[in-house]
Amino acid sequence: MTEAICTQKMPYAVELEAGEYYWCACGRSKNQPFCDGSHAGTDITPVAFVVKEAGKQFLCGCRTTKNAPFCDGSHQKL
């Protein structure tokens, strides 16, 4: 099983428009926190999510959240 990479021990605060996005679950993307296909060859897949209203979202950077792709504060225990 491939292990996800922690890219930062805090959330990514991003302003998003309404629409569909793909959160990088593997931590290998060069376009954090979004997927760029770098998971190819691993058993990890990106997490699709929909933003209904434009605004600030806090996406997990440590890859330990239980509420992917959103930060749940798990980084505070690392």
C-alpha positions in Angstrom: 0.0 0.0 0.0 1.3 3.4 -1.0 1.7 5.9 1.8 0.5 9.5 1.4 3.1 12.3 1.8 2.4 15.1 4.2 3.1 18.3 2.3 2.5 20.7 5.2 1.3 20.4 8.8 -1.4 22.9 8.3 -4.4 23.3 5.9 -4.3 25.0 2.6 -6.5 28.1 2.7 -7.8 28.5 -0.8 -10.4 30.7 -2.4 -12.6 28.6 -4.7 -15.3 29.3 -7.1 -18.4 27.1 -7.3 -17.5 23.9 -9.2 -15.9 20.5 -9.0 -12.3 20.0 -7.8 -9.9 17.1 -7.2 -7.9 17.1 -4.0 -4.5 15.5 -4.1 -4.7 12.5 -1.7 -1.2 11.2 -2.4 0.8 14.4 -1.6 2.9 14.0 -4.8 1.2 16.7 -6.9 3.2 19.8 -7.9 -0.1 21.7 -7.8 -1.0 21.4 -4.1 -3.6 20.9 -2.8 -5.0 19.8 -6.2 -4.4 16.7 -8.2 -2.0 16.9 -11.2 -2.0 13.1 -12.0 1.2 12.4 -10.0 -0.6 9.5 -8.2 -0.2 7.4 -11.3 1.4 4.1 -10.4 0.2 4.3 -6.8 -2.9 2.8 -5.2 -4.1 6.3 -4.1 -6.7 8.2 -6.0 -7.7 11.9 -5.8 -10.8 13.0 -3.9 -13.5 14.7 -6.0 -15.5 17.4 -4.2 -18.0 20.0 -5.2 -18.0 23.6 -3.9 -21.6 25.0 -4.1 -20.8 28.6 -3.2 -17.6 30.6 -3.9 -15.5 31.2 -0.8 -12.5 30.2 1.3 -12.0 26.5 1.9 -9.5 24.8 4.2 -8.1 21.7 2.5 -5.9 19.2 4.3 -2.2 19.4 3.8 -1.1 16.6 6.2 -3.2 13.9 4.5 -4.5 12.5 7.9 -7.9 14.2 8.0 -10.9 12.0 8.5 -13.0 14.4 6.5 -11.1 14.5 3.2 -10.5 16.8 1.5 -11.3 19.2 4.3 -9.0 19.9 7.3 -10.3 18.5 10.6 -7.4 19.6 12.7 -5.6 16.2 12.6 -2.3 18.0 11.8 -2.2 19.3 15.4 -1.5 15.7 16.5 1.5 15.2 14.2 
